Amino acid sequence: MPLGVTARIALLCCVAALTAIAASQAASPQRHVFVYFLRGEQLASVQRAGTTPLDAMRRLVTGPTAAERASGFRTYLPSGTHVLSVKVAQGLATVDLNARFAIGRDRASLMARLSQVVRTLTGLEGTTRVQLLVNHRIVTAPFAGVSIRRPITFRFLQTPNVPLPHRPPLRLPPPDPAVQTVQQRLIALGYLVPGEDDGRPGPATQNAILSFQKWERLGRTGTLDATTKARLAVARHPTPISRGAAGKRAEVLLDRQVALLIFNNKVARAIAVSTGAASTPTPPGDYRVYAKIPRWWSTPFREWLPWALPFVGGIAFHELGDVPAYPASHGCVRQLFTVAQWTYHFATVGMPVKVIARS
């Protein structure tokens, strides 16, 4: 049935109104900016209201929300940091911060906060370079080993400035039958893998003993003391804390500082790890490995993360030379070189990773 004159006029008015709204939305400027915090060892963006570089910097110094912190987002800008001014001209952003920004001597923290500022400003109003001022003055001394006397770029921070970690050859003592017996027991229990029973004590065996002590809730000495030796004789193979689907998966036990690598609901290997420190905890939850990166560069900390298996943001399994027996990382799951490559080859992209607070 044909539309009446009144109905046609109403329809045309409706179409015109919708067209005007769409045109207005298309013409209106973007009403949000991205600011960069850290999640583990890498920068991670969050969206905030605002349109200008000054808006972005003000949102940056405010820090992550409570919900974001619970998900592992962290800022390394000290509390009390204020933005004095931000000016952009010909691709150069000049940001002036108060003295709180430069407080402290921890190189990692200084480097991370510098990276946050440079990445947040890069791209806004055509910014490609950032000049940092502190209380209206250029900082002439190196900042975390980096000169900020002149403008720097995010590409500069992304470019590796140190060689890949190099492990010197191990000098191990001659084989010992008693050590081999212990190694064979550790293989049977899933702390070493077949072929590692060479009878020569070294980092792999020490790490396996530490893994056993952590799982059994013994003193974390990494040595075969009397208590550990007695428990080793009667111990059972570790079992998963949760039930999962068939195939490969991993559990990270924050209280025990152990990771279980699981195949078809049986533990293939238990390894000692160091997860996030109290100030940068590894967030409990269910995740999946989303990439396998044999050599991952951490831009905010300017260090290599070999055999990386990121599973949420910049939080990943990876190798590091310093893996203490307690939580000490920026949120990642640190492993020694003796196990990191094995974990890397065990894992698959998409593999579930469950981080458990209490086991």
C-alpha positions, 0 to 999 in steps of 0.5 A: 500500500503506498505511503501517504504524504505525511508518512513520506515526509516523516520518513524523509525527515528520519533519513535526513536526521540519521544522515546528519548524525552520521556526518557529525560523528564522522566529522567529530574528532576522536575522543580518546587517547591511549596511554601505556602502562606495563604488563609483565616485561612489556608495554601495554595500552589502555584507552582514556578519555581525552584528545591531546598529548597533555590529556594523555600525560595527565591520564598516564600519571594517574595510573591504572585503575584497580581493575587494571591492576588486578589484571597485571597492569603496572606503572613505574611513574612515582606517586606524586609525579605531575605534568607541568606542560606538554608542547608539540611542534614539528614532530617533537613533543617537549614534556615537562615533569616535576622532580618526582618523576626522576626520583630513585636509583633503580635502573629498571624502574627509571627505564620503564617510566621513561618508556611509558612517557615516550610511547604514550606521546609517540604518534599524538599530533605527529610526535616522533621524538620526545624531549624530557624536561624535569622542573623546566630543565634538560637532564644532563646526567644519564637517565638509567644509562640513557642520555636524555639531553637530546630528544629520543624516539621510541624506535631507539628504545625498541632497538636492542643495545645488548647482545643475546645472553651467552652462557659459558661452557659448564665445568662439571665434576666427574660422574658420581654413581650416587649422583646418578641414582638421585638423578634417576629418581628425579627423572622418575618423579618428573623433575628431570627428563630422560637423558639427564642422568649423567651422574654429574651434579650441575645447574640442571640437577640443582634446579630439579632438587629445588623444584622438588623441594618447592613442590613438597614444601621443604626448605628451598636450598637447592641441595640434597640435605638430609630432609630432602633425601629422606622425602625423595625416597618416599615421594610420589609423582606430582599431580595437577591441581586442576582438571583440564581437557586432554592435551598440553596445558600448564599450571603456575602455582604462585604459593609453591613457585612451581610450574607444572607442564601437563600432558593428558592430565599427567605432569610431564615436568615440574619446574622451579620458577620465580613469579611476580614480586609483591609489588608486581604480582602475576595475576591469577586466572586462566590464559593461553599462550598466544605466541612463541618467541625464541628471542623477545626484547623487553623495550621498557627494561631493555633486556633479552627474554629468551624462549618467551611464551607470552600468555597475557599481555607482556607476562610470559614464561621466559629464561633469565639468569637471575631466578631466585627461589622466591617471587621476584619478577615484574609479573613474568614466570622466570625459568633457568636456562636448564629448563626454559628451552624445554618448556618452550618446545613443550608448549604450543600456541593456544596452550592453556595456562592456569595461574593459581594463587593457592595450591 
